[in-house]
Every structure is written in structure tokens, then in C-alpha cells.
Amino acid sequence: MNMDLHIGLVKDIDRSKKLVRTETEEFSYDKLILGTGSYPAMPPIPGHDKKGVFAVLKDISYLTDLQEKLKSAKNVVVIGGGFIGIEISDEIKKSGVENVSVIEIAEHCLSQSYDEEFCVEMEEHLRSRGVNIYTGSKVVSIDGGEQVDGVTLSTDETIPADIVILGIGAVANSDLAKKIGLRIGLTGGIVVDRAMRTSDPDIFACGDCAEKVSFFGGNSSALRLASIATLEARVAGANVFGIKRETPGTVGVWGTAVGELALGTAGLTEKMAKAHGYNVISAVNESVNRHPGKLPGAAKIRIKLVFEANSGILLGGQVRGDASTGEIMNAISACVQNRMTAEQIAMFQSGTHPLITASPIAYGIVNAAEAAIGKMVKIKESA
């Protein structure tokens, strides 16, 4: 694509002279884009610096070392029951490690990403695959001498561990931006406008290093996902020599997959919507993604949609199913971004085929919207 690629550590940026300096080179710029990513969040737990304690760091040699040590490990503890913790614990268990345990401080794993019924189903699925789940449990210390040998919980229970993996999320890598005096936001990211411009109009930022603004209300959002980063990169890249695009704010679309079970969310869950102050109506539909349902490859798909009760506008949805979950959550995201109402979704024109979709009379998104409309009608009639 006729681009120059240089590998090196950026040591400084001179904004007045518009120069980027690495350890060995110097580059001039008219416009600059920062995409410095994120660091793993490090909890203030005593013992987190012991040998055998790993974060999920984006570094090949570091992760290769972790993989080598896992080959001889018998007891692995994963701290954090979010996306990272859930999926890495299952992969480690599949590799043959005898005891794999996930410690989550909240009442349920994935509770920041899904409503309770979806979280419970994933926990049961993980247990069936041999992963130990400890919820409502706080790690008070990582134990051992120089080398980790266990973790102690707030319940005084001690769990043996040859390796501890910290999987509690990510924080923006805004170190370089702070050094050169760019404005930093509430969640630690580089403040940007909807065109991805920083406080310096000639410098843009995108991805995990950039501050996020929620699609719902405009407050800061702590979400950091690859899908968000790529959207922001498309906006920043298009705007370098003239503003052409603006982000609508972070909707939040994500999936979690363990074995044959997949969960997906687009927008707000019911719990999130209520926390935002919305008056909500939710509706659930469960159907099969083939018709008839006994066809090979058929799987049960559960869809939960959340609407603002007065306007009927879709705030978000969740999906439970097989691999088809991914494209269903993306379809829900399109509806959320376009602020579609339950009535508009009920009139959705879908294509169907016995081998690749649900029956046209059991199409999950449509039928969940119809169920929500029914609830809204009853509320209006009783008012």
C-alpha cells in the first residue's frame, strides 16, 4: 500500500517543531495519529510481583514464557471473571492443567457484560468443562516466597497455585500523551472529540489509548475493545486532512465463546440500562437457528432485547447460542446505532433458508420485538 514501516521506541514528540523522535531516527509530520494501546490493569494485591504471576501482556516473549511454564503447572488461578479470565481459563484447562480456578469479586462472572441469567449459564458451562469458579470472592494476597504458591481469599480460604494470571481488564497507555501535554480524560485515556482529534488539532488518537464517550448519554466509557479501536482508526485516518467522519459514541458490542457456547451483547443490558436511569421493557425469545429444528447443526438461540419503555427505542440486546451468535449481536448493534423502535424491528425483512437461519415465523429478533410491543401495549392500557 506504499507505506513506510519503521520499528522503534518513540522517546519524545516535539509539538512545536512537529517532530517524532525514536532512539535512532527523527520524523517530521503535518498530522500525527497516536495508537499506543493499553496496559493490563494491575490490582493492588500484596504479592502481585512474585515469580509465577502473569498479566495478559501484549508481548510475544512474555506470553511464550507463560506458555512454557503452563506445561509443568498443576494448579493455575485466574484472577478476574471477565472476558479474559473466562476464555483463558478454559484454554488452560483444555491444555491439560489439573486444577484451574477463576476468582471473581462480583456475584457472577461476566456480570459487567451480561444480565444474570446469561452469566449463570456460562458459569455452569465452565464448571461442566472442569473449571473451578469462585464468585463473590476477593483475593487479599498472593502467597509464597519468591515464587507464588497460592492465593488467599477474603473468606480465609487458600487456593494452591503454581501460576497466577491477572485478567482484570486494561488501562489506557497514555504515557507519551501525558509527557507532551495532551489533555487526559476521566478514565485515563487521551481526550478526543468525535473526529478523534486530541487537544492538539494536528494530533489524533484512536484505540485503547483514547478516551471513550458512551453512545448512551455521552458520559465517559471505560470500554476498550478491538472492534471500537478499528472504528476509531477508520475515523481518524479519514479525517487527517479534512474532517469527513465523526463517531456516534461507543455502543459496545462484544462476544464471549467457550466451547460450543457463545454469548454476545450489543448496547446496554437490562441491568446497565436501569443503571443509566432508563425506564425499560425487556423481552426474550428462544428459537432454533435451523428449520426444522432437527436439522444437523441446529442450536437453540436465546435473544433478549431491551427497549426504552416510552419511545420503544432499542437500547441493547443479548444473545446466547452457537457460532451464529456473532452475526446476530452485530445485527442488533445496527438496530441500536440507528435507534430503531420495537415496531420497526418487528417489520424487519429477513431472508431465510432451512440450513442457515431460523424459521421466518420464529425469527428471534423480530419475535422478541413483538413480545416487547405486547408488554408496552398492556402498560398503556393499564395506565
Helices and strands as residue ranges (DSSP letters): E 10-14, E 19-22, E 26-28, E 32-34, E 38-40, E 53-55, H 60-70, E 75-79, H 83-94, E 99-104, H 116-128, E 131-135, E 139-144, E 148-153, E 158-160, E 163-166, E 170-172, H 175-179, E 203-205, G 207-209, E 212-213, E 220-221, H 226-239, E 253-258, E 261-267, H 270-275, E 280-288, E 300-308, E 314-321, H 325-337, H 342-346, H 364-382
